[in-house]
């Protein structure tokens, strides 16, 4: 996984992230707040991906999708 991350071939997300990525031919890598929070990696108090949890599992924040308000 780390080699794929370094080569830019790996990204993180939920099924909505994957669908949006595929439907936009890779131009959009995003999710909404409710799906981001369901991953357990999203800090719902600060409304961003948890840098602390990412560092614990050695994943860079760059592979996580942009979180958008869809409401």
PQR file with spaces between the fields and no chain letter, atoms N, CA, C, O and H, PARSE charges and radii, in Angstrom:
ATOM       1  N    UNK     1       0.831   -1.185    0.000 -0.4000 1.5000
ATOM       2  CA   UNK     1       0.000    0.000    0.000 -0.0000 2.0000
ATOM       3  C    UNK     1       0.876    1.250    0.000  0.5500 1.7000
ATOM       4  O    UNK     1       0.601    2.202   -0.730 -0.5500 1.4000
ATOM       5  N    UNK     2       1.925    1.248    0.812 -0.4000 1.5000
ATOM       6  CA   UNK     2       2.773    2.436    0.890 -0.0000 2.0000
ATOM       7  C    UNK     2       3.457    2.735   -0.437  0.5500 1.7000
ATOM       8  O    UNK     2       3.630    3.902   -0.789 -0.5500 1.4000
ATOM       9  H    UNK     2       2.148    0.474    1.405  0.4000 1.0000
ATOM      10  N    UNK     3       3.847    1.712   -1.174 -0.4000 1.5000
ATOM      11  CA   UNK     3       4.449    1.926   -2.490 -0.0000 2.0000
ATOM      12  C    UNK     3       3.427    2.534   -3.440  0.5500 1.7000
ATOM      13  O    UNK     3       3.755    3.452   -4.192 -0.5500 1.4000
ATOM      14  H    UNK     3       3.707    0.764   -0.888  0.4000 1.0000
ATOM      15  N    UNK     4       2.202    2.041   -3.420 -0.4000 1.5000
ATOM      16  CA   UNK     4       1.151    2.582   -4.277 -0.0000 2.0000
ATOM      17  C    UNK     4       0.829    4.034   -3.905  0.5500 1.7000
ATOM      18  O    UNK     4       0.554    4.851   -4.783 -0.5500 1.4000
ATOM      19  H    UNK     4       1.935    1.295   -2.809  0.4000 1.0000
ATOM      20  N    UNK     5       0.863    4.354   -2.614 -0.4000 1.5000
ATOM      21  CA   UNK     5       0.644    5.730   -2.174 -0.0000 2.0000
ATOM      22  C    UNK     5       1.741    6.627   -2.726  0.5500 1.7000
ATOM      23  O    UNK     5       1.459    7.704   -3.251 -0.5500 1.4000
ATOM      24  H    UNK     5       1.086    3.690   -1.900  0.4000 1.0000
ATOM      25  N    UNK     6       2.988    6.190   -2.610 -0.4000 1.5000
ATOM      26  CA   UNK     6       4.124    6.966   -3.114 -0.0000 2.0000
ATOM      27  C    UNK     6       4.035    7.182   -4.617  0.5500 1.7000
ATOM      28  O    UNK     6       4.447    8.230   -5.113 -0.5500 1.4000
ATOM      29  H    UNK     6       3.217    5.315   -2.184  0.4000 1.0000
ATOM      30  N    UNK     7       3.509    6.214   -5.344 -0.4000 1.5000
ATOM      31  CA   UNK     7       3.382    6.330   -6.796 -0.0000 2.0000
ATOM      32  C    UNK     7       2.112    7.064   -7.224  0.5500 1.7000
ATOM      33  O    UNK     7       1.881    7.280   -8.413 -0.5500 1.4000
ATOM      34  H    UNK     7       3.174    5.362   -4.941  0.4000 1.0000
ATOM      35  N    UNK     8       1.288    7.444   -6.240 -0.4000 1.5000
ATOM      36  CA   UNK     8       0.063    8.171   -6.554 -0.0000 2.0000
ATOM      37  C    UNK     8      -1.070    7.297   -7.063  0.5500 1.7000
ATOM      38  O    UNK     8      -1.987    7.791   -7.719 -0.5500 1.4000
ATOM      39  H    UNK     8       1.476    7.268   -5.273  0.4000 1.0000
ATOM      40  N    UNK     9      -1.014    6.005   -6.769 -0.4000 1.5000
ATOM      41  CA   UNK     9      -2.010    5.058   -7.260 -0.0000 2.0000
ATOM      42  C    UNK     9      -2.986    4.583   -6.185  0.5500 1.7000
ATOM      43  O    UNK     9      -3.672    3.580   -6.382 -0.5500 1.4000
ATOM      44  H    UNK     9      -0.269    5.605   -6.237  0.4000 1.0000
ATOM      45  N    UNK    10      -3.058    5.274   -5.069 -0.4000 1.5000
ATOM      46  CA   UNK    10      -3.892    4.817   -3.969 -0.0000 2.0000
ATOM      47  C    UNK    10      -4.631    5.998   -3.357  0.5500 1.7000
ATOM      48  O    UNK    10      -4.044    7.050   -3.105 -0.5500 1.4000
ATOM      49  H    UNK    10      -2.501    6.089   -4.909  0.4000 1.0000
ATOM      50  N    UNK    11      -5.908    5.814   -3.123 -0.4000 1.5000
ATOM      51  CA   UNK    11      -6.680    6.843   -2.425 -0.0000 2.0000
ATOM      52  C    UNK    11      -7.703    6.158   -1.523  0.5500 1.7000
ATOM      53  O    UNK    11      -8.014    4.979   -1.691 -0.5500 1.4000
ATOM      54  H    UNK    11      -6.385    4.959   -3.327  0.4000 1.0000
ATOM      55  N    UNK    12      -8.213    6.920   -0.572 -0.4000 1.5000
ATOM      56  CA   UNK    12      -9.096    6.394    0.460 -0.0000 2.0000
ATOM      57  C    UNK    12     -10.487    6.981    0.272  0.5500 1.7000
ATOM      58  O    UNK    12     -10.630    8.113   -0.189 -0.5500 1.4000
ATOM      59  H    UNK    12      -7.960    7.878   -0.435  0.4000 1.0000
ATOM      60  N    UNK    13     -11.505    6.217    0.627 -0.4000 1.5000
ATOM      61  CA   UNK    13     -12.858    6.744    0.582 -0.0000 2.0000
ATOM      62  C    UNK    13     -13.893    5.666    0.822  0.5500 1.7000
ATOM      63  O    UNK    13     -13.567    4.508    1.085 -0.5500 1.4000
ATOM      64  H    UNK    13     -11.388    5.297    1.001  0.4000 1.0000
ATOM      65  N    UNK    14     -15.142    6.071    0.727 -0.4000 1.5000
ATOM      66  CA   UNK    14     -16.261    5.143    0.883 -0.0000 2.0000
ATOM      67  C    UNK    14     -16.861    4.894   -0.500  0.5500 1.7000
ATOM      68  O    UNK    14     -16.335    5.368   -1.507 -0.5500 1.4000
ATOM      69  H    UNK    14     -15.406    7.012    0.514  0.4000 1.0000
ATOM      70  N    UNK    15     -17.949    4.159   -0.539 -0.4000 1.5000
ATOM      71  CA   UNK    15     -18.541    3.819   -1.836 -0.0000 2.0000
ATOM      72  C    UNK    15     -18.983    5.066   -2.600  0.5500 1.7000
ATOM      73  O    UNK    15     -18.885    5.103   -3.827 -0.5500 1.4000
ATOM      74  H    UNK    15     -18.376    3.775    0.279  0.4000 1.0000
ATOM      75  N    UNK    16     -19.464    6.080   -1.893 -0.4000 1.5000
ATOM      76  CA   UNK    16     -19.857    7.315   -2.594 -0.0000 2.0000
ATOM      77  C    UNK    16     -18.640    7.995   -3.200  0.5500 1.7000
ATOM      78  O    UNK    16     -18.729    8.580   -4.279 -0.5500 1.4000
ATOM      79  H    UNK    16     -19.544    6.050   -0.897  0.4000 1.0000
ATOM      80  N    UNK    17     -17.500    7.922   -2.513 -0.4000 1.5000
ATOM      81  CA   UNK    17     -16.259    8.502   -3.035 -0.0000 2.0000
ATOM      82  C    UNK    17     -15.852    7.790   -4.319  0.5500 1.7000
ATOM      83  O    UNK    17     -15.489    8.427   -5.308 -0.5500 1.4000
ATOM      84  H    UNK    17     -17.427    7.447   -1.636  0.4000 1.0000
ATOM      85  N    UNK    18     -15.917    6.483   -4.292 -0.4000 1.5000
ATOM      86  CA   UNK    18     -15.530    5.688   -5.457 -0.0000 2.0000
ATOM      87  C    UNK    18     -16.458    5.966   -6.640  0.5500 1.7000
ATOM      88  O    UNK    18     -15.999    6.140   -7.769 -0.5500 1.4000
ATOM      89  H    UNK    18     -16.212    5.966   -3.489  0.4000 1.0000
ATOM      90  N    UNK    19     -17.771    6.007   -6.373 -0.4000 1.5000
ATOM      91  CA   UNK    19     -18.725    6.284   -7.451 -0.0000 2.0000
ATOM      92  C    UNK    19     -18.489    7.660   -8.068  0.5500 1.7000
ATOM      93  O    UNK    19     -18.480    7.802   -9.290 -0.5500 1.4000
ATOM      94  H    UNK    19     -18.143    5.866   -5.456  0.4000 1.0000
ATOM      95  N    UNK    20     -18.300    8.661   -7.232 -0.4000 1.5000
ATOM      96  CA   UNK    20     -18.045   10.010   -7.731 -0.0000 2.0000
ATOM      97  C    UNK    20     -16.745   10.068   -8.519  0.5500 1.7000
ATOM      98  O    UNK    20     -16.678   10.726   -9.558 -0.5500 1.4000
ATOM      99  H    UNK    20     -18.307    8.545   -6.239  0.4000 1.0000
ATOM     100  N    UNK    21     -15.724    9.393   -8.038 -0.4000 1.5000
ATOM     101  CA   UNK    21     -14.434    9.333   -8.720 -0.0000 2.0000
ATOM     102  C    UNK    21     -14.585    8.700  -10.104  0.5500 1.7000
ATOM     103  O    UNK    21     -14.044    9.203  -11.088 -0.5500 1.4000
ATOM     104  H    UNK    21     -15.779    8.860   -7.195  0.4000 1.0000
ATOM     105  N    UNK    22     -15.322    7.597  -10.168 -0.4000 1.5000
ATOM     106  CA   UNK    22     -15.525    6.911  -11.448 -0.0000 2.0000
ATOM     107  C    UNK    22     -16.399    7.717  -12.404  0.5500 1.7000
ATOM     108  O    UNK    22     -16.102    7.805  -13.595 -0.5500 1.4000
ATOM     109  H    UNK    22     -15.762    7.188   -9.368  0.4000 1.0000
ATOM     110  N    UNK    23     -17.483    8.308  -11.882 -0.4000 1.5000
ATOM     111  CA   UNK    23     -18.395    9.074  -12.736 -0.0000 2.0000
ATOM     112  C    UNK    23     -17.755   10.346  -13.298  0.5500 1.7000
ATOM     113  O    UNK    23     -18.155   10.830  -14.357 -0.5500 1.4000
ATOM     114  H    UNK    23     -17.724    8.236  -10.914  0.4000 1.0000
ATOM     115  N    UNK    24     -16.766   10.882  -12.590 -0.4000 1.5000
ATOM     116  CA   UNK    24     -16.078   12.083  -13.074 -0.0000 2.0000
ATOM     117  C    UNK    24     -14.747   11.746  -13.733  0.5500 1.7000
ATOM     118  O    UNK    24     -13.930   12.633  -13.984 -0.5500 1.4000
ATOM     119  H    UNK    24     -16.442   10.489  -11.730  0.4000 1.0000
ATOM     120  N    UNK    25     -14.533   10.475  -14.011 -0.4000 1.5000
ATOM     121  CA   UNK    25     -13.310    9.988  -14.650 -0.0000 2.0000
ATOM     122  C    UNK    25     -12.052   10.416  -13.884  0.5500 1.7000
ATOM     123  O    UNK    25     -11.037   10.778  -14.480 -0.5500 1.4000
ATOM     124  H    UNK    25     -15.197    9.755  -13.808  0.4000 1.0000
ATOM     125  N    UNK    26     -12.144   10.366  -12.555 -0.4000 1.5000
ATOM     126  CA   UNK    26     -10.996   10.658  -11.714 -0.0000 2.0000
ATOM     127  C    UNK    26     -10.759   12.122  -11.401  0.5500 1.7000
ATOM     128  O    UNK    26      -9.779   12.457  -10.735 -0.5500 1.4000
ATOM     129  H    UNK    26     -12.968   10.072  -12.071  0.4000 1.0000
ATOM     130  N    UNK    27     -11.629   12.999  -11.865 -0.4000 1.5000
ATOM     131  CA   UNK    27     -11.429   14.432  -11.621 -0.0000 2.0000
ATOM     132  C    UNK    27     -11.847   14.865  -10.218  0.5500 1.7000
ATOM     133  O    UNK    27     -11.307   15.834   -9.684 -0.5500 1.4000
ATOM     134  H    UNK    27     -12.425   12.727  -12.406  0.4000 1.0000
ATOM     135  N    UNK    28     -12.813   14.148   -9.611 -0.4000 1.5000
ATOM     136  CA   UNK    28     -13.313   14.533   -8.286 -0.0000 2.0000
ATOM     137  C    UNK    28     -13.099   13.389   -7.302  0.5500 1.7000
ATOM     138  O    UNK    28     -13.551   12.265   -7.521 -0.5500 1.4000
ATOM     139  H    UNK    28     -13.251   13.361  -10.045  0.4000 1.0000
ATOM     140  N    UNK    29     -12.405   13.700   -6.222 -0.4000 1.5000
ATOM     141  CA   UNK    29     -12.176   12.738   -5.134 -0.0000 2.0000
ATOM     142  C    UNK    29     -12.739   13.387   -3.878  0.5500 1.7000
ATOM     143  O    UNK    29     -12.027   14.097   -3.168 -0.5500 1.4000
ATOM     144  H    UNK    29     -12.038   14.613   -6.044  0.4000 1.0000
ATOM     145  N    UNK    30     -14.023   13.141   -3.603 -0.4000 1.5000
ATOM     146  CA   UNK    30     -14.711   13.837   -2.514 -0.0000 2.0000
ATOM     147  C    UNK    30     -15.747   12.928   -1.860  0.5500 1.7000
ATOM     148  O    UNK    30     -16.097   11.869   -2.382 -0.5500 1.4000
ATOM     149  H    UNK    30     -14.601   12.564   -4.180  0.4000 1.0000
ATOM     150  N    UNK    31     -16.222   13.376   -0.705 -0.4000 1.5000
ATOM     151  CA   UNK    31     -17.288   12.702    0.019 -0.0000 2.0000
ATOM     152  C    UNK    31     -18.055   13.760    0.802  0.5500 1.7000
ATOM     153  O    UNK    31     -17.705   14.939    0.758 -0.5500 1.4000
ATOM     154  H    UNK    31     -15.937   14.236   -0.281  0.4000 1.0000
ATOM     155  N    UNK    32     -19.089   13.350    1.511 -0.4000 1.5000
ATOM     156  CA   UNK    32     -19.805   14.306    2.367 -0.0000 2.0000
ATOM     157  C    UNK    32     -19.492   14.000    3.828  0.5500 1.7000
ATOM     158  O    UNK    32     -18.894   12.971    4.142 -0.5500 1.4000
ATOM     159  H    UNK    32     -19.373   12.392    1.547  0.4000 1.0000
ATOM     160  N    UNK    33     -19.901   14.902    4.716 -0.4000 1.5000
ATOM     161  CA   UNK    33     -19.560   14.782    6.133 -0.0000 2.0000
ATOM     162  C    UNK    33     -20.079   13.490    6.764  0.5500 1.7000
ATOM     163  O    UNK    33     -19.375   12.862    7.555 -0.5500 1.4000
ATOM     164  H    UNK    33     -20.386   15.738    4.461  0.4000 1.0000
ATOM     165  N    UNK    34     -21.303   13.091    6.423 -0.4000 1.5000
ATOM     166  CA   UNK    34     -21.865   11.897    7.059 -0.0000 2.0000
ATOM     167  C    UNK    34     -21.100   10.635    6.661  0.5500 1.7000
ATOM     168  O    UNK    34     -20.872    9.765    7.501 -0.5500 1.4000
ATOM     169  H    UNK    34     -21.875   13.602    5.781  0.4000 1.0000
ATOM     170  N    UNK    35     -20.709   10.525    5.416 -0.4000 1.5000
ATOM     171  CA   UNK    35     -19.937    9.349    4.992 -0.0000 2.0000
ATOM     172  C    UNK    35     -18.516    9.402    5.536  0.5500 1.7000
ATOM     173  O    UNK    35     -17.959    8.368    5.903 -0.5500 1.4000
ATOM     174  H    UNK    35     -20.894   11.232    4.733  0.4000 1.0000
ATOM     175  N    UNK    36     -17.926   10.582    5.593 -0.4000 1.5000
ATOM     176  CA   UNK    36     -16.576   10.705    6.151 -0.0000 2.0000
ATOM     177  C    UNK    36     -16.566   10.281    7.611  0.5500 1.7000
ATOM     178  O    UNK    36     -15.654    9.581    8.050 -0.5500 1.4000
ATOM     179  H    UNK    36     -18.379   11.423    5.295  0.4000 1.0000
ATOM     180  N    UNK    37     -17.573   10.700    8.363 -0.4000 1.5000
ATOM     181  CA   UNK    37     -17.594   10.357    9.792 -0.0000 2.0000
ATOM     182  C    UNK    37     -17.795    8.865   10.012  0.5500 1.7000
ATOM     183  O    UNK    37     -17.381    8.336   11.044 -0.5500 1.4000
ATOM     184  H    UNK    37     -18.315   11.269    8.007  0.4000 1.0000
ATOM     185  N    UNK    38     -18.417    8.182    9.073 -0.4000 1.5000
ATOM     186  CA   UNK    38     -18.637    6.741    9.231 -0.0000 2.0000
ATOM     187  C    UNK    38     -17.341    5.937    9.100  0.5500 1.7000
ATOM     188  O    UNK    38     -17.312    4.765    9.475 -0.5500 1.4000
ATOM     189  H    UNK    38     -18.754    8.612    8.235  0.4000 1.0000
ATOM     190  N    UNK    39     -16.283    6.532    8.585 -0.4000 1.5000
ATOM     191  CA   UNK    39     -15.014    5.815    8.440 -0.0000 2.0000
ATOM     192  C    UNK    39     -14.264    5.679    9.750  0.5500 1.7000
ATOM     193  O    UNK    39     -13.408    4.805    9.885 -0.5500 1.4000
ATOM     194  H    UNK    39     -16.306    7.484    8.281  0.4000 1.0000
ATOM     195  N    UNK    40     -14.574    6.537   10.724 -0.4000 1.5000
ATOM     196  CA   UNK    40     -13.839    6.544   11.974 -0.0000 2.0000
ATOM     197  C    UNK    40     -12.543    7.333   11.891  0.5500 1.7000
ATOM     198  O    UNK    40     -11.869    7.508   12.906 -0.5500 1.4000
ATOM     199  H    UNK    40     -15.270    7.247   10.614  0.4000 1.0000
ATOM     200  N    UNK    41     -12.182    7.808   10.717 -0.4000 1.5000
ATOM     201  CA   UNK    41     -10.950    8.576   10.527 -0.0000 2.0000
ATOM     202  C    UNK    41     -11.218   10.078   10.464  0.5500 1.7000
ATOM     203  O    UNK    41     -10.287   10.877   10.362 -0.5500 1.4000
ATOM     204  H    UNK    41     -12.730    7.665    9.893  0.4000 1.0000
ATOM     205  N    UNK    42     -12.487   10.456   10.524 -0.4000 1.5000
ATOM     206  CA   UNK    42     -12.871   11.864   10.403 -0.0000 2.0000
ATOM     207  C    UNK    42     -13.169   12.432   11.783  0.5500 1.7000
ATOM     208  O    UNK    42     -13.926   11.838   12.550 -0.5500 1.4000
ATOM     209  H    UNK    42     -13.244    9.807   10.607  0.4000 1.0000
ATOM     210  N    UNK    43     -12.582   13.573   12.099 -0.4000 1.5000
ATOM     211  CA   UNK    43     -12.808   14.238   13.378 -0.0000 2.0000
ATOM     212  C    UNK    43     -14.015   15.162   13.231  0.5500 1.7000
ATOM     213  O    UNK    43     -13.909   16.242   12.651 -0.5500 1.4000
ATOM     214  H    UNK    43     -11.967   14.056   11.476  0.4000 1.0000
ATOM     215  N    UNK    44     -15.144   14.737   13.752 -0.4000 1.5000
ATOM     216  CA   UNK    44     -16.382   15.498   13.572 -0.0000 2.0000
ATOM     217  C    UNK    44     -16.423   16.759   14.434  0.5500 1.7000
ATOM     218  O    UNK    44     -17.292   17.607   14.231 -0.5500 1.4000
ATOM     219  H    UNK    44     -15.229   13.860   14.223  0.4000 1.0000
ATOM     220  N    UNK    45     -15.519   16.900   15.376 -0.4000 1.5000
ATOM     221  CA   UNK    45     -15.449   18.131   16.177 -0.0000 2.0000
ATOM     222  C    UNK    45     -14.692   19.229   15.436  0.5500 1.7000
ATOM     223  O    UNK    45     -15.065   20.400   15.496 -0.5500 1.4000
ATOM     224  H    UNK    45     -14.814   16.211   15.542  0.4000 1.0000
ATOM     225  N    UNK    46     -13.628   18.841   14.737 -0.4000 1.5000
ATOM     226  CA   UNK    46     -12.846   19.814   13.973 -0.0000 2.0000
ATOM     227  C    UNK    46     -13.229   19.839   12.502  0.5500 1.7000
ATOM     228  O    UNK    46     -12.748   20.681   11.744 -0.5500 1.4000
ATOM     229  H    UNK    46     -13.325   17.889   14.687  0.4000 1.0000
ATOM     230  N    UNK    47     -14.100   18.909   12.098 -0.4000 1.5000
ATOM     231  CA   UNK    47     -14.601   18.807   10.722 -0.0000 2.0000
ATOM     232  C    UNK    47     -13.472   18.629    9.701  0.5500 1.7000
ATOM     233  O    UNK    47     -13.424   19.306    8.674 -0.5500 1.4000
ATOM     234  H    UNK    47     -14.491   18.225   12.714  0.4000 1.0000
ATOM     235  N    UNK    48     -12.576   17.708   10.013 -0.4000 1.5000
ATOM     236  CA   UNK    48     -11.484   17.387    9.087 -0.0000 2.0000
ATOM     237  C    UNK    48     -10.998   15.968    9.380  0.5500 1.7000
ATOM     238  O    UNK    48     -11.344   15.383   10.406 -0.5500 1.4000
ATOM     239  H    UNK    48     -12.614   17.158   10.847  0.4000 1.0000
ATOM     240  N    UNK    49     -10.200   15.428    8.475 -0.4000 1.5000
ATOM     241  CA   UNK    49      -9.615   14.117    8.698 -0.0000 2.0000
ATOM     242  C    UNK    49      -8.673   14.205    9.878  0.5500 1.7000
ATOM     243  O    UNK    49      -7.979   15.208   10.044 -0.5500 1.4000
ATOM     244  H    UNK    49      -9.919   15.903    7.641  0.4000 1.0000
ATOM     245  N    UNK    50      -8.639   13.176   10.694 -0.4000 1.5000
ATOM     246  CA   UNK    50      -7.824   13.175   11.902 -0.0000 2.0000
ATOM     247  C    UNK    50      -6.360   12.904   11.568  0.5500 1.7000
ATOM     248  O    UNK    50      -5.991   11.790   11.195 -0.5500 1.4000
ATOM     249  H    UNK    50      -9.203   12.362   10.558  0.4000 1.0000
ATOM     250  N    UNK    51      -5.542   13.931   11.706 -0.4000 1.5000
ATOM     251  CA   UNK    51      -4.111   13.770   11.486 -0.0000 2.0000
ATOM     252  C    UNK    51      -3.502   12.801   12.479  0.5500 1.7000
ATOM     253  O    UNK    51      -2.575   12.065   12.142 -0.5500 1.4000
ATOM     254  H    UNK    51      -5.842   14.836   12.008  0.4000 1.0000
ATOM     255  N    UNK    52      -4.015   12.795   13.704 -0.4000 1.5000
ATOM     256  CA   UNK    52      -3.517   11.890   14.737 -0.0000 2.0000
ATOM     257  C    UNK    52      -3.763   10.435   14.349  0.5500 1.7000
ATOM     258  O    UNK    52      -2.852    9.609   14.409 -0.5500 1.4000
ATOM     259  H    UNK    52      -4.768   13.393   13.979  0.4000 1.0000
ATOM     260  N    UNK    53      -5.002   10.122   13.951 -0.4000 1.5000
ATOM     261  CA   UNK    53      -5.302    8.732   13.572 -0.0000 2.0000
ATOM     262  C    UNK    53      -4.547    8.320   12.317  0.5500 1.7000
ATOM     263  O    UNK    53      -4.096    7.180   12.207 -0.5500 1.4000
ATOM     264  H    UNK    53      -5.742   10.793   13.902  0.4000 1.0000
ATOM     265  N    UNK    54      -4.407    9.243   11.372 -0.4000 1.5000
ATOM     266  CA   UNK    54      -3.655    8.929   10.155 -0.0000 2.0000
ATOM     267  C    UNK    54      -2.201    8.615   10.473  0.5500 1.7000
ATOM     268  O    UNK    54      -1.614    7.706    9.886 -0.5500 1.4000
ATOM     269  H    UNK    54      -4.773   10.169   11.461  0.4000 1.0000
ATOM     270  N    UNK    55      -1.623    9.365   11.401 -0.4000 1.5000
ATOM     271  CA   UNK    55      -0.232    9.098   11.772 -0.0000 2.0000
ATOM     272  C    UNK    55      -0.109    7.758   12.502  0.5500 1.7000
ATOM     273  O    UNK    55       0.902    7.069   12.365 -0.5500 1.4000
ATOM     274  H    UNK    55      -2.100   10.103   11.878  0.4000 1.0000
ATOM     275  N    UNK    56      -1.130    7.390   13.274 -0.4000 1.5000
ATOM     276  CA   UNK    56      -1.085    6.094   13.967 -0.0000 2.0000
ATOM     277  C    UNK    56      -1.033    4.923   12.997  0.5500 1.7000
ATOM     278  O    UNK    56      -0.370    3.922   13.267 -0.5500 1.4000
ATOM     279  H    UNK    56      -1.951    7.950   13.385  0.4000 1.0000
ATOM     280  N    UNK    57      -1.724    5.043   11.873 -0.4000 1.5000
ATOM     281  CA   UNK    57      -1.744    3.953   10.887 -0.0000 2.0000
ATOM     282  C    UNK    57      -0.841    4.239    9.692  0.5500 1.7000
ATOM     283  O    UNK    57      -0.884    3.524    8.691 -0.5500 1.4000
ATOM     284  H    UNK    57      -2.262    5.857   11.654  0.4000 1.0000
ATOM     285  N    UNK    58      -0.029    5.279    9.798 -0.4000 1.5000
ATOM     286  CA   UNK    58       0.964    5.649    8.775 -0.0000 2.0000
ATOM     287  C    UNK    58       0.349    5.904    7.404  0.5500 1.7000
ATOM     288  O    UNK    58       0.862    5.440    6.386 -0.5500 1.4000
ATOM     289  H    UNK    58       0.006    5.860   10.612  0.4000 1.0000
ATOM     290  N    UNK    59      -0.748    6.643    7.390 -0.4000 1.5000
ATOM     291  CA   UNK    59      -1.366    7.033    6.121 -0.0000 2.0000
ATOM     292  C    UNK    59      -1.294    8.547    5.965  0.5500 1.7000
ATOM     293  O    UNK    59      -1.608    9.279    6.904 -0.5500 1.4000
ATOM     294  H    UNK    59      -1.165    7.020    8.217  0.4000 1.0000
ATOM     295  N    UNK    60      -0.886    9.025    4.795 -0.4000 1.5000
ATOM     296  CA   UNK    60      -0.828   10.469    4.597 -0.0000 2.0000
ATOM     297  C    UNK    60      -2.230   11.050    4.382  0.5500 1.7000
ATOM     298  O    UNK    60      -3.097   10.400    3.796 -0.5500 1.4000
ATOM     299  H    UNK    60      -0.631    8.431    4.033  0.4000 1.0000
ATOM     300  N    UNK    61      -2.439   12.261    4.855 -0.4000 1.5000
ATOM     301  CA   UNK    61      -3.730   12.923    4.668 -0.0000 2.0000
ATOM     302  C    UNK    61      -4.046   13.141    3.190  0.5500 1.7000
ATOM     303  O    UNK    61      -5.208   13.315    2.825 -0.5500 1.4000
ATOM     304  H    UNK    61      -1.735   12.789    5.330  0.4000 1.0000
ATOM     305  N    UNK    62      -3.037   13.134    2.352 -0.4000 1.5000
ATOM     306  CA   UNK    62      -3.233   13.399    0.923 -0.0000 2.0000
ATOM     307  C    UNK    62      -4.076   12.344    0.211  0.5500 1.7000
ATOM     308  O    UNK    62      -4.602   12.620   -0.867 -0.5500 1.4000
ATOM     309  H    UNK    62      -2.093   12.993    2.649  0.4000 1.0000
ATOM     310  N    UNK    63      -4.222   11.146    0.777 -0.4000 1.5000
ATOM     311  CA   UNK    63      -5.018   10.108    0.100 -0.0000 2.0000
ATOM     312  C    UNK    63      -6.489   10.178    0.439  0.5500 1.7000
ATOM     313  O    UNK    63      -7.296    9.457   -0.148 -0.5500 1.4000
ATOM     314  H    UNK    63      -3.795   10.922    1.653  0.4000 1.0000
ATOM     315  N    UNK    64      -6.854   11.048    1.392 -0.4000 1.5000
ATOM     316  CA   UNK    64      -8.255   11.148    1.820 -0.0000 2.0000
ATOM     317  C    UNK    64      -9.017   12.134    0.942  0.5500 1.7000
ATOM     318  O    UNK    64      -8.457   13.132    0.489 -0.5500 1.4000
ATOM     319  H    UNK    64      -6.199   11.634    1.869  0.4000 1.0000
ATOM     320  N    UNK    65     -10.297   11.850    0.704 -0.4000 1.5000
ATOM     321  CA   UNK    65     -11.080   12.723   -0.166 -0.0000 2.0000
ATOM     322  C    UNK    65     -11.405   14.071    0.486  0.5500 1.7000
ATOM     323  O    UNK    65     -11.423   14.199    1.711 -0.5500 1.4000
ATOM     324  H    UNK    65     -10.752   11.039    1.072  0.4000 1.0000
ATOM     325  N    UNK    66     -11.656   15.053   -0.351 -0.4000 1.5000
ATOM     326  CA   UNK    66     -12.129   16.342    0.137 -0.0000 2.0000
ATOM     327  C    UNK    66     -13.525   16.138    0.686  0.5500 1.7000
ATOM     328  O    UNK    66     -14.329   15.428    0.081 -0.5500 1.4000
ATOM     329  H    UNK    66     -11.641   14.949   -1.345  0.4000 1.0000
ATOM     330  N    UNK    67     -13.827   16.745    1.817 -0.4000 1.5000
ATOM     331  CA   UNK    67     -15.132   16.583    2.435 -0.0000 2.0000
ATOM     332  C    UNK    67     -15.996   17.809    2.122  0.5500 1.7000
ATOM     333  O    UNK    67     -15.607   18.942    2.406 -0.5500 1.4000
ATOM     334  H    UNK    67     -13.174   17.322    2.308  0.4000 1.0000
ATOM     335  N    UNK    68     -17.164   17.570    1.538 -0.4000 1.5000
ATOM     336  CA   UNK    68     -18.057   18.635    1.096 -0.0000 2.0000
ATOM     337  C    UNK    68     -19.379   18.564    1.836  0.5500 1.7000
ATOM     338  O    UNK    68     -19.804   17.490    2.263 -0.5500 1.4000
ATOM     339  H    UNK    68     -17.480   16.650    1.307  0.4000 1.0000
ATOM     340  N    UNK    69     -20.022   19.702    1.986 -0.4000 1.5000
ATOM     341  CA   UNK    69     -21.366   19.771    2.540 -0.0000 2.0000
ATOM     342  C    UNK    69     -22.366   19.535    1.412  0.5500 1.7000
ATOM     343  O    UNK    69     -22.443   20.330    0.476 -0.5500 1.4000
ATOM     344  H    UNK    69     -19.677   20.574    1.640  0.4000 1.0000
ATOM     345  N    UNK    70     -23.114   18.471    1.492 -0.4000 1.5000
ATOM     346  CA   UNK    70     -24.081   18.155    0.427 -0.0000 2.0000
ATOM     347  C    UNK    70     -25.505   18.469    0.835  0.5500 1.7000
ATOM     348  O    UNK    70     -26.448   18.167    0.104 -0.5500 1.4000
ATOM     349  H    UNK    70     -23.051   17.825    2.253  0.4000 1.0000
ATOM     350  N    UNK    71     -25.665   19.077    2.005 -0.4000 1.5000
ATOM     351  CA   UNK    71     -26.995   19.366    2.529 -0.0000 2.0000
ATOM     352  C    UNK    71     -27.546   20.566    1.941  0.5500 1.7000
ATOM     353  O    UNK    71     -28.665   20.958    2.271 -0.5500 1.4000
ATOM     354  H    UNK    71     -24.899   19.323    2.599  0.4000 1.0000
